[in-house]
Amino acid sequence: MSTGTIITGLRHRFRQLNEKPLRDDLIFYFAIIAVASVLFMALPLLTGEAAETDGMHRAWFIVAGTLIVLVQGLITGAVALLAVSLVEHFFLLFVDVHREFEKTMKSAVYALAPLILFSRAVLLGVSFAGLLLLAWFCLSTYFGVWIFHEKSKDRAVFVALATDAILAFYLHRWTVGPWLAL
């Protein structure tokens, strides 16, 4: 599969997503968060790393823990979506955007979804996972700005790189932190 085919496919997919209402995108985003939260709670249980309890205490521990992690994930996901959308929209102001905030939030949904779903790989210490997720975030932001906001490629690159730089600054412990320890 060539790079041109991948870019053409992504551009086509983002154009299809642009026609959907924001409500559908938010449902998708919060479904991703719910799945990631439940997996985050279930993985220690499946690998045997969970606290040693038995009987009804274990069942209540699983139910309560899953609900707490789910609510915490939904709240954190909503705050992250709003924060990234605001940062991206701030940089869009530099390129003279007159579109509504809805398009920016739509772009942030599709840029953040893989980060949330595959963040466990970073926590497990998979090599280069943080950098790969950051690169995917940058590419998704580029396509979101280019397609959703109908900006030129150079302006989309500026917004994507600036937003990615801010995210990399805040997530530096997970992206470049493991190499600083070497």
C-alpha positions in Angstrom: 0.0 0.0 0.0 1.6 3.3 -1.1 1.7 6.5 0.9 -0.5 8.2 -1.7 -3.2 5.5 -1.3 -3.2 5.9 2.5 -3.5 9.7 2.3 -6.2 9.5 -0.4 -8.1 7.0 1.8 -7.8 9.2 4.9 -8.9 12.3 3.0 -11.9 10.4 1.7 -12.8 9.1 5.1 -12.5 12.5 6.7 -14.8 14.0 4.0 -17.4 11.3 4.9 -17.1 12.2 8.6 -17.5 15.9 7.8 -21.1 15.1 6.7 -22.1 13.5 10.0 -23.5 15.6 12.8 -21.3 16.3 15.9 -23.8 14.3 18.1 -22.7 11.1 16.3 -19.1 11.9 16.7 -19.5 12.5 20.4 -21.3 9.2 20.8 -18.4 7.5 19.1 -15.9 9.3 21.3 -17.6 8.5 24.6 -18.1 4.9 23.4 -14.3 4.6 22.9 -13.8 6.1 26.4 -16.2 3.6 27.9 -14.5 0.6 26.2 -11.1 1.8 27.1 -12.2 2.4 30.8 -13.7 -1.1 31.1 -10.6 -2.6 29.5 -8.4 -0.7 31.9 -10.3 -2.2 34.8 -10.6 -5.7 33.3 -7.0 -6.2 32.2 -5.6 -6.6 35.8 -8.5 -9.0 36.6 -7.7 -11.1 33.5 -4.0 -11.2 34.1 -4.3 -12.0 37.8 -2.8 -8.8 39.0 -5.9 -7.7 40.9 -6.2 -7.6 44.6 -6.7 -10.9 46.2 -10.3 -11.0 47.5 -12.8 -13.8 47.4 -16.6 -14.3 47.3 -19.0 -11.4 47.4 -16.2 -9.0 48.2 -14.5 -9.7 44.9 -17.8 -9.2 43.0 -18.5 -5.9 44.7 -14.8 -4.9 44.1 -15.2 -5.6 40.4 -18.6 -3.8 40.0 -17.6 -0.8 42.1 -14.2 -0.5 40.5 -15.6 -0.7 37.0 -18.2 1.9 37.7 -15.6 4.3 39.3 -13.1 3.8 36.4 -15.9 4.3 33.9 -17.2 7.6 35.5 -13.6 8.8 36.0 -12.8 8.0 32.3 -15.9 9.8 31.0 -15.1 12.9 33.0 -11.4 12.9 32.1 -12.3 12.3 28.4 -14.7 15.2 28.4 -12.1 17.5 29.9 -9.5 16.3 27.5 -11.8 16.8 24.5 -12.6 20.3 25.6 -8.9 21.2 26.3 -7.6 19.9 23.0 -10.4 21.5 21.1 -9.7 24.9 22.8 -5.9 24.6 22.0 -6.6 23.6 18.4 -9.2 26.4 18.0 -6.7 28.9 19.5 -4.2 28.0 16.8 -6.9 28.2 14.1 -7.4 31.8 15.1 -3.9 32.5 13.8 -4.9 31.2 10.4 -8.0 33.3 10.3 -10.7 30.7 10.8 -14.3 31.8 10.8 -15.8 28.4 11.3 -17.8 27.3 14.3 -16.2 25.5 17.3 -18.2 22.4 16.3 -15.8 21.6 13.5 -12.8 22.0 15.8 -14.4 19.6 18.3 -15.2 17.1 15.5 -11.5 17.3 14.6 -10.4 16.7 18.2 -12.7 13.7 18.6 -11.0 11.8 15.8 -7.5 12.9 16.8 -8.0 11.8 20.5 -9.9 8.6 19.9 -6.8 6.5 19.1 -4.9 8.1 22.0 -7.5 7.0 24.4 -8.0 3.5 23.0 -4.3 2.7 22.7 -3.0 4.6 25.8 -2.6 1.3 27.6 0.3 0.4 25.3 2.1 3.5 26.6 1.4 2.5 30.2 2.6 -1.1 29.5 5.9 0.3 28.2 5.6 -0.7 24.5 8.5 0.8 22.6 7.7 3.9 20.6 4.0 3.7 21.4 3.9 7.2 22.7 5.6 8.7 19.7 3.4 6.7 17.3 0.3 7.9 19.0 1.5 11.4 18.9 2.3 11.1 15.2 -1.2 9.7 14.6 -2.7 12.6 16.6 -0.8 15.1 14.4 -1.8 13.4 11.2 -5.5 13.2 12.3 -5.4 16.9 13.4 -4.0 17.8 10.0 -6.7 16.0 8.1 -9.4 17.4 10.5 -8.3 21.0 9.9 -7.8 20.5 6.2 -11.1 18.8 5.6 -13.4 20.1 8.3 -12.3 23.7 8.3 -11.5 23.7 4.6 -8.0 25.3 5.2 -5.0 25.1 2.9 -2.5 22.4 3.5 0.2 24.7 4.9 -2.3 26.2 7.4 -3.4 22.8 8.4 0.2 21.7 8.9 0.8 24.8 11.2 -2.3 24.0 13.3 -1.5 20.3 13.5 2.1 20.8 14.5 1.4 23.5 17.0 -1.4 21.5 18.7 0.8 18.4 18.6 3.7 20.4 20.3 1.4 21.5 23.1 0.2 17.9 23.6 3.7 16.6 23.5 4.8 19.1 26.1 2.0 18.0 28.5 2.6 14.3 27.8 6.4 14.4 27.6 6.7 11.9 30.4 5.0 9.2 28.3 6.4 10.2 24.9 10.1 11.0 25.4 10.4 10.2 29.1 11.4 6.6 28.7 14.4 7.5 26.5 15.6 10.1 28.9 16.1 7.3 31.4 18.4 5.4 29.1 
